[in-house]
Amino acid sequence: MNGVDISVSEGDTGNGLFNFIGNLLFPLLAFAGLFLLFRRAQGGPGGGPGGLGGPMDFGRSKSKFQEVPETGVTFADVAGADQAKLELQEVVDFLKNPDKYTALGAKIPKGCLLVGPPGTGKTLLARAVAGEAGVPFFSCAASEFVELFVGVGASRVRDLFEKAKSKAPCIVFIDEIDAVGRQRGAGLGGGNDEREQTINQLLTEMDGFSGNSGVIVLAATNRPDVLDAALLRPGRFDRQVHSRGKALAKDVDFEKIARRTPGFTGADLQNLMNEAAILAARRDLKEISKDEISDALERIIAGPEKKNAVVSEEKKKLVAYHEAGHALVGALMPEYDPVAKISIIPRGQAGGLTFFAPSEERLESGLYSRSYLENQMAVALGGRVAEEVIFGTENVTTGASNDFMQVSRVARQMVERFGFSKKIGQVAIGSSGGNPFLGQQMSSQKDYSMATADVVDAEVRELVETAYAKATQIITTHIDILHKLAQLLIEKETVDGEEFMSLFIDGKAELFVA
């Protein structure tokens, strides 16, 4: 229609054999290409440096390596974060002066986990460690282990640690470790999670059957809550052993240590003694005394001391009376755990702590009597009651929030699970559901009527009010001992169990009788 000339001719049929051979070779070439690709993904022949197609070495670690780190950052360049710097300076000191620590029986830490909100200096601290240590340094991001092909992440972890072990002693830094270190799920449905293979390989390399000597792993994350529990256990990211090979002072009493550490596993006890050895080295001691072991135990249970925390006299007084209230009620409750130590030095999220020495038999059997649970609730409420009696109900603080959570949980379990309520009877109500892919238990789902829920709430409230009345009676009856203990805490900040019991002997205190 537009005046364009069109000519049509039949195709040349003389090359039919050539077309047939081409059609046959194409899939063979494609298969050969895929074969080579996967061989490189598995780190096979030809996948090494200088091999064919070097950029396709999927199984190789992409970590950056520096034989002599030149990050340009030292600890002097990091402002603040003194507690974190102290911990990491000891790691550097381990690498530079190992004899100072091995003489006390301390072992080099396997891993240090840097935790904090974005922008708080985690990566900066890692660069400072590299700059100060002067040992070979590998750095990578956890996301580099994640790949489309199956097994590549685990292969890269293996390759990274093979390189690191050949350069030991050295430091490996993994940024944003939550990319591969999240809690493992149940894997229902026969599925395979590539990320799980990667974290399993990382766990094995850090502290598996073959061991890992001389490689310290630093890792950073702003989501510690989602990390797998196996990653944080002593021996991996702990930095946070038993006493064989440790230089111990004569005042160390293993009986007392055992009483304060019921339920500790062998790894926990090993970690406790290792922390004590590190504290002794920090204090330039030749032996580990009972003070280092006590401080190490409190550090593991509640976190490191906040030595530079600014605390006003008014707040110090309030915390002293709060902790004295817990200790006073605990000491006068029959068949309850003895008080081991009281401290008003801030640790972790707590302004002060009262340490009890729980019964090992009770912990191992897992059997708790009704009277013990009722006493436990009264002890937990002792802090708030002391605040109210001394400062008035208008001046109480939010410091008892964790105590209330504990009391509410115990009271509800007594009613719903343990059959300790006459109105509910010997019936377990409330079923627990969970999502195995999260590795966590979801909230309980109620499988009973609203009328029963009202009874449960009333029973829980009655248990809590009874415990509150017990704590109030004990504190008002022994107010003189409360004042003396609080004053002693304000003066010394820490009172041990023996000194605490002498106050009761002097005050002629009597156990509570319902």
Residue pairs with C-beta under 8 A, 6 or more apart in sequence:
36 46
36 52
36 53
37 56
38 149
39 45
39 46
39 47
40 46
40 47
40 51
40 53
40 56
40 57
40 58
40 59
41 47
41 56
41 58
41 59
41 149
41 151
41 152
41 155
42 59
42 151
42 155
43 57
43 59
43 60
43 155
43 159
45 51
46 52
46 53
47 56
47 57
47 58
47 59
47 60
48 57
48 60
49 57
51 57
58 147
58 149
58 152
58 155
59 152
59 155
59 156
59 159
60 155
60 156
60 159
61 140
61 144
61 156
61 157
61 159
61 160
61 163
62 140
62 144
62 156
63 138
63 139
63 140
63 144
63 160
63 163
63 172
64 138
64 139
64 140
65 136
65 137
65 138
65 163
65 167
66 130
66 136
66 137
66 139
67 136
67 167
68 134
68 136
69 130
69 131
69 133
69 134
69 135
69 136
69 137
70 131
71 127
71 128
71 130
71 131
71 137
72 127
72 131
73 124
73 127
73 128
73 130
73 131
74 128
74 131
74 132
75 85
75 88
75 89
75 128
75 132
77 124
77 128
78 85
78 121
78 124
78 125
78 128
80 121
81 120
81 121
81 125
82 308
83 304
83 306
84 114
84 125
85 125
85 128
86 282
87 112
87 239
88 112
88 125
88 128
88 129
89 132
90 278
90 281
90 282
91 109
91 112
91 129
91 133
91 216
91 239
92 129
92 132
92 133
93 100
93 101
94 101
94 108
94 109
94 216
95 108
95 133
95 135
95 169
95 171
95 216
96 133
96 134
98 108
100 281
101 107
101 108
101 277
101 278
101 281
103 247
104 246
104 247
104 277
104 280
104 281
104 287
104 288
105 241
105 243
105 244
105 245
105 246
105 247
105 273
105 277
105 288
106 246
106 274
106 277
106 278
106 281
107 241
107 274
108 169
108 214
108 216
109 216
109 238
109 239
110 206
110 207
110 212
110 215
110 216
110 217
110 235
110 236
110 237
110 238
111 206
111 216
111 217
111 218
111 219
111 236
111 237
111 238
111 239
112 216
112 217
112 218
112 219
112 237
112 239
113 177
113 219
113 220
113 221
113 224
113 227
113 232
113 237
113 239
114 122
114 125
114 126
114 218
114 219
114 220
114 221
115 122
115 220
115 221
115 222
115 224
116 122
116 222
117 222
118 222
122 220
122 221
122 222
123 175
123 220
126 139
126 173
126 175
126 218
126 220
129 171
129 173
129 218
130 137
130 139
130 171
130 173
133 171
135 169
135 170
135 171
136 164
136 167
136 170
136 171
137 170
137 171
137 173
138 160
138 163
138 164
138 170
138 171
138 172
138 173
139 172
139 173
139 175
140 160
140 172
140 173
140 174
140 175
141 174
141 175
141 176
141 179
142 174
142 175
142 176
142 177
142 178
142 179
142 180
142 181
142 219
143 176
143 179
144 156
145 152
145 153
145 156
145 157
145 179
145 180
145 198
146 153
146 179
146 180
146 194
146 195
146 198
147 153
147 156
147 194
150 192
150 194
150 197
151 194
151 197
152 194
153 180
153 194
153 195
153 197
153 198
153 201
154 197
154 198
154 200
154 201
156 198
157 198
157 201
157 202
157 205
158 201
158 205
160 172
161 172
161 205
161 212
161 215
164 170
164 172
164 215
165 212
165 214
165 215
168 213
168 214
168 215
169 214
169 215
169 216
170 214
170 215
170 216
171 215
171 216
171 217
171 218
172 215
172 216
172 217
172 218
173 217
173 218
173 219
173 220
174 217
174 218
174 219
174 220
175 219
175 220
176 220
176 221
177 219
177 220
177 221
177 227
177 231
178 221
178 222
178 223
178 224
178 226
178 227
180 195
180 198
180 199
180 202
181 199
181 202
181 219
181 221
181 227
181 228
181 231
182 195
182 199
182 226
182 227
182 228
183 226
183 227
183 228
183 229
183 438
183 439
183 440
184 193
184 196
184 199
184 228
184 439
185 193
185 196
185 436
185 437
185 438
185 439
186 436
186 437
186 439
187 193
187 196
188 436
188 437
199 228
199 231
202 231
203 230
203 231
203 236
204 210
205 212
206 212
206 217
206 235
206 236
206 237
207 235
207 236
217 237
219 237
221 227
224 232
228 439
230 236
231 237
232 238
233 267
234 240
234 267
234 268
234 270
234 271
235 267
235 271
238 271
240 271
240 275
240 299
240 300
241 269
241 270
241 271
241 273
241 274
242 266
242 269
242 270
242 273
243 254
243 273
246 273
246 276
246 277
246 288
247 280
247 286
247 287
247 288
248 287
248 288
249 287
249 288
249 289
249 290
251 289
251 290
252 288
252 289
252 290
252 293
253 290
256 290
257 293
257 297
258 360
259 340
259 357
259 360
260 294
260 297
260 340
260 355
260 357
261 268
261 269
261 272
261 297
262 357
262 358
262 359
262 360
262 363
262 364
263 358
263 360
263 363
263 364
264 272
268 300
271 300
272 293
272 296
272 297
272 300
273 288
273 293
273 296
275 296
275 299
275 300
276 288
276 292
276 293
276 295
276 296
277 288
277 292
278 296
279 288
279 292
279 295
279 296
280 287
280 288
280 289
280 292
283 292
285 292
294 341
298 341
298 343
298 347
298 353
298 355
299 305
299 347
301 355
302 347
302 348
302 350
302 353
303 347
303 348
303 349
303 350
304 347
304 348
305 345
305 346
305 347
306 345
306 346
306 347
307 345
309 346
311 319
311 346
311 351
315 351
316 344
316 490
317 486
317 490
318 387
318 391
318 397
318 399
319 344
319 351
319 352
319 399
320 344
320 352
320 486
320 487
320 489
320 490
321 386
321 387
321 390
321 391
321 482
321 486
322 351
322 352
322 383
322 384
322 386
322 387
322 399
322 400
323 342
323 343
323 344
323 352
323 353
323 354
323 383
323 489
324 342
324 386
324 482
324 485
324 486
324 489
325 382
325 383
325 384
325 385
325 386
325 387
325 471
325 475
325 482
326 342
326 354
326 379
326 380
326 382
326 383
326 386
327 339
327 342
327 354
327 382
327 485
327 500
328 382
328 386
328 474
328 475
328 478
328 481
328 482
328 485
329 378
329 379
329 381
329 382
329 385
329 470
329 471
329 474
329 475
330 336
330 337
330 339
330 354
330 356
330 375
330 379
330 382
331 338
331 339
331 500
331 501
331 504
331 509
332 474
332 478
332 509
332 510
332 511
332 512
333 375
333 378
333 379
333 470
333 474
333 511
333 512
334 371
334 375
334 511
334 512
334 513
335 369
335 371
335 372
335 375
336 356
336 372
336 375
336 376
336 379
337 356
337 357
337 358
337 359
338 356
338 357
338 497
339 354
339 355
339 356
339 357
339 497
339 500
339 501
340 355
340 356
340 357
340 496
340 497
341 354
341 355
341 494
341 495
341 496
341 497
342 352
342 353
342 354
342 355
342 485
342 489
342 494
342 495
342 500
343 352
343 353
343 354
343 355
343 493
343 494
343 495
344 351
344 352
344 489
344 490
344 493
344 494
345 352
345 493
345 494
346 352
347 353
351 399
357 497
362 368
362 372
370 414
370 418
370 420
373 410
373 414
373 418
373 420
374 463
374 466
374 467
374 470
376 406
376 410
377 406
377 407
377 410
377 411
377 463
377 464
377 467
378 467
378 468
378 470
378 471
378 474
379 471
380 403
380 404
380 406
380 407
380 410
380 467
381 400
381 403
381 407
381 464
381 467
381 468
381 471
382 471
382 474
382 475
383 399
383 400
383 403
384 396
384 400
384 403
384 404
385 468
385 471
385 472
385 475
386 475
386 482
387 395
387 396
387 397
387 399
387 400
388 396
389 472
389 475
389 476
389 479
389 482
390 482
390 486
407 464
407 467
408 460
408 464
411 460
411 463
411 464
411 467
412 456
412 460
414 420
414 421
414 463
415 421
415 424
415 456
415 459
415 460
415 463
416 424
416 428
416 429
416 430
416 456
417 428
417 430
419 425
419 426
419 427
419 428
421 456
421 459
423 455
423 458
423 459
424 452
424 455
424 456
424 459
429 446
429 447
429 448
429 452
429 456
430 444
430 445
430 446
430 447
430 448
431 444
431 445
431 447
432 441
432 442
432 444
432 445
433 441
433 442
433 443
433 444
433 445
434 440
434 441
434 442
435 442
446 453
448 456
470 512
470 514
473 512
474 512
475 482
478 507
478 509
480 507
481 503
481 504
481 507
481 509
484 503
484 507
485 495
485 500
485 503
488 495
488 499
488 503
489 495
